[in-house]
């Protein structure tokens, strides 16, 4: 169904909607906070080229609809656990960047900025499915049925408070503006479970590794080694928590085997990143002479510098692994770059003979939702500056 047809449905349900291109309204909409576009204005606005989305003007002109925007998935999961009855009946959509929008109906709701998102009320916009941003869609989890939205007070059902957990999942606590992983404090077995609970489907292989790293952190804090029976009790508690979120597909025994294997194999505690010094040093270091001589691009030169510093960190005889995703998040000159472009630059460095790739890793699969990182070796002398 087209954007226009969806917009007509929303309008017929009594929602004041306007067209978007990506996140940007196609006209100055503030004058329409309290009034609808005329039929001709509506049709003309949504028939323009380049329309990729629909926004609702919240508040009195849209049946007193409000929205709670959760930017942090773990916060949404916390609210969902605490108010499971409302999570089943309120319209909820996922956003293109792993967030959630919850819709309710109440008069006079203010707009409040929160650490994990925003409560949006009178005269503020909220994007509706099937809007897209950079090709990624908003999608309904609980759809609006025939225009009916449950009437509720956002203050009474926890939508006006911050839900960010004290111990957050590892991928939530990665600092956006720095190149290190923030170290959660692991002091109890409950902390181990909290930091490793999944926040979306197909994360459990990844979370087994986080669980094992958190166990190492707890053992370091307690100055002891947990027994297998203690680990099994913790895995059972983890399984119960993950099941309540609907993120377990296999019997418990499958997870027990997987988690015990991870606990046996993982050496380093949570937050330990052997390549952190390389990410810190590379932006400040002189680039390899060979990168300048063969005329590599700025991004390729920066990546070659990182590979050289990573090799220096692990030792000249060893290979190291790093993902394209981590490179795009942690190397300043490539931050935000699409992982496909990172991969293409890596292949350029290999073709030019700067690096070797002993293990090519694998793309995202059901078994490895984030993909499997490749291993690398830098081939030129480490003092080549």
C-alpha positions, 0 to 999 in steps of 0.5 A: 500500500502506498504512502498516500493510501496509508495517509488517507486511512490515518486522516479518515481515522481522525489523525492530523497527518502531513507528508515527510521526506526522510524526517523533514516536513514538506511544508511549514506545518505549524499553522496546521497544529489545530486544523486539518489540511483541506482535501485538495491541500492534502491530496496535493501535498502527498502526491508530490515527488520524494515523499517517504513518510507520514507524521502525525501532529499530536494533541487535540487535532489528532484525538488527543493522541500522545507518543512516548519515544524510547531511544534506548531499547533497554529502557523500552524493555524495562517499561514493557516488563513493568507494564505488560498489560498496557504493552499488549493494548497500546499501539507500538511501532519500531523505529529505523534506529532500534527505538520504539514509539508508544501511542496513547490518548489523553488530554493536555499531555506536555512534551518532556525530554528524558534521558532515554527519549521523549514524551511528546504531546500537544503540537509535536510530530510523531512519525508513523509507519510505513515511513522510512529513513535512509530506506529503513522503515517504521513498522507496527508491533501493535497496530492501531485498529480502526483508529481506536487508541486506548485512553490512559494517563502517561504519568500513571503508566510510567511513560513520563519517567526514565527507564534506563537500567543501572546495569545496561546491556553492553551494546547500550553502554558503548560511548558514542563519542569515545573509542572505549567501551564503558565498563559496567560494574559487576558485583553480583550474579544479578548484574551478570544477568542484567547486562547480558539479557537480549533486547531483540530477537536472535541476540543470544549467541552474542549474549552468551559471550557477554554473559561469560565476560560478565562472569569473568568480571564477577570472579575478578571482583570476588577473587574466586571462580564460580562453580559449574552449579553456580553458573547453571543457576545463573543461566536458568535465571538468565533464561527466565528473564529472556523468555519473559521478553519473548527472545528464547526459541530453543529449549533451556538445555540448548542455552545451558550448553552454549553458555557453559561453553562460552564461560569455559572459553572466554578469558577476558572480563567484560569491557576489556578491549585489546585493540582500544589503544590502537583506536586511541593512537591511530588518529594521532599517529603518522600514517604509513609511508606506503599509504602516502606513496601509493596515493590511498584515499584519506579513509583508506590511509586512516584505516591502514594507520589503525591496522598498523597500530593494532598489529603493534598492540597484539605483537608482530607475529599475531593476527587480530580480529575486528569487525567493520561495525566496530571500525565504523563506530570507533575510528573517528575518520570513518565514524558512521560509514556504512559497513559495506564501504568499510569492507570495500576499503579493507579489500583495497588495502589487501589488494595493495598488499598492506594487509592479509586476511587469514580468516575472512569471517562471515556476514550476518546470519541467524547463527551470527546476527552481527556477523563474524569478525574477520582476522587481519595482519598488517604486512608492512614494517611497523616503523614505516612512517 
